[in-house]
Amino acid sequence: MKDDLWQLGERNFRSRIIVGTGKYSSLDETRAALAASGAEIVTVALRRVDLKSKEPTVLDAIDRAKYVLLPNTAGCYSADEAIRTLHLARELGMDELVKLEVIGDPKTLFPDNTATVEAARRLVAEGFKVLPYCSDDLITCKRLEDAGCLAVMPLAAPIGSGLGIRNPHNMRLILDNVKVPVIVDAGVGTASDAAIAMELGCTAVLMNTGIAGAKQPVLMAEAMRLAVDAGRKAFRAGRMPRRDYANASSPTAGLIE
Amino acid sequence: MSVRIEIVVNGEARAVDPGTSVAALLGELGFGDRRVAVERNREVIPRAQHATTILGEGDRLELVTFVGGG
């Protein structure tokens, strides 16, 4: 079968799962889960260094030759904060791709879509390659596409909730009406959620807690990899039409009498 | 004895000798060999300027790095 690659700007990717690096119990577990997921892109956050401890950091678990780093702006509540964070991320050395998130509310962690669009415009003007977390709202996705984002990343459910694809119809409308890749970001709780996202036609899925929050994260990382792959293949294969009544699989002619 | 100057690093007050550079501060804190991004008074100090940027009284520094996140 021909390679089923996807693009972000000029770059080709094979893996359709992007994974976060938060909430693991150790760096060894992080390393093993990343490997089992098959991800080529991994997200990281930016925080103050610990002035008292010189323990290894997440960067020690990420082989930069294997993974593209995708710094996020988690915890930012304004366009200015998000941009300030990414200026620092750029200084740390990264691959131009950034995950923009401007949060609007601490309880739901829903995005502030207006501020996200504003931040996206400014970051694109500065040369960043922006992947924005946003609501599963077509108009917001179109604004972000118009702003020059390389993809849109609508949430499937609140961050860390594991509630799955709450509104597949909205996701379908987004898929039908934007040209850039659509990456489901947030809400995937188990393998079937990832498969559903891919069967809808999403380009890729981004997840963190769905893997790190499992009882056995490394096993779940593998399950997610297989589910994303299965969902993608099912999408490409084109599912059979749904029918209200049965349609026999065996011939109706030639029955014995 | 020279009078030490007061700065704030990641929210914590700290005294350093006059003439201390950003690079020297990073060394003093044990981050000499680590990739750390530095912001002084909300302005990023590029790595190439760490050695030549001298800290001043009241400077507020943010030293950041990547951590696990989603």
Chai-1 contact restraints between the chains, C-beta under 6 A:
chainA,res_idxA,chainB,res_idxB,connection_type,confidence,min_distance_angstrom,max_distance_angstrom,comment,restraint_id
A,G20,B,G70,contact,1.0,0.0,6.0,A-B,restraint_1
A,T21,B,G68,contact,1.0,0.0,6.0,A-B,restraint_2
A,G22,B,G68,contact,1.0,0.0,6.0,A-B,restraint_3
A,G22,B,G69,contact,1.0,0.0,6.0,A-B,restraint_4
A,G22,B,G70,contact,1.0,0.0,6.0,A-B,restraint_5
A,T43,B,G70,contact,1.0,0.0,6.0,A-B,restraint_6
A,V44,B,F66,contact,1.0,0.0,6.0,A-B,restraint_7
A,V44,B,G69,contact,1.0,0.0,6.0,A-B,restraint_8
A,A45,B,V67,contact,1.0,0.0,6.0,A-B,restraint_9
A,A45,B,G69,contact,1.0,0.0,6.0,A-B,restraint_10
A,L46,B,V64,contact,1.0,0.0,6.0,A-B,restraint_11
A,R47,B,V67,contact,1.0,0.0,6.0,A-B,restraint_12
A,R48,B,N10,contact,1.0,0.0,6.0,A-B,restraint_13
A,R48,B,V64,contact,1.0,0.0,6.0,A-B,restraint_14
A,V49,B,V36,contact,1.0,0.0,6.0,A-B,restraint_15
A,V49,B,L63,contact,1.0,0.0,6.0,A-B,restraint_16
A,V49,B,T65,contact,1.0,0.0,6.0,A-B,restraint_17
A,K54,B,G30,contact,1.0,0.0,6.0,A-B,restraint_18
A,V58,B,V67,contact,1.0,0.0,6.0,A-B,restraint_19
A,V58,B,G68,contact,1.0,0.0,6.0,A-B,restraint_20
A,L59,B,F66,contact,1.0,0.0,6.0,A-B,restraint_21
A,N72,B,G69,contact,1.0,0.0,6.0,A-B,restraint_22
A,A74,B,G69,contact,1.0,0.0,6.0,A-B,restraint_23
A,H87,B,V44,contact,1.0,0.0,6.0,A-B,restraint_24
A,L88,B,A37,contact,1.0,0.0,6.0,A-B,restraint_25
A,L88,B,V64,contact,1.0,0.0,6.0,A-B,restraint_26
A,E91,B,A37,contact,1.0,0.0,6.0,A-B,restraint_27
A,E91,B,V44,contact,1.0,0.0,6.0,A-B,restraint_28
A,L92,B,R35,contact,1.0,0.0,6.0,A-B,restraint_29
A,L92,B,A37,contact,1.0,0.0,6.0,A-B,restraint_30
A,N208,B,G70,contact,1.0,0.0,6.0,A-B,restraint_31
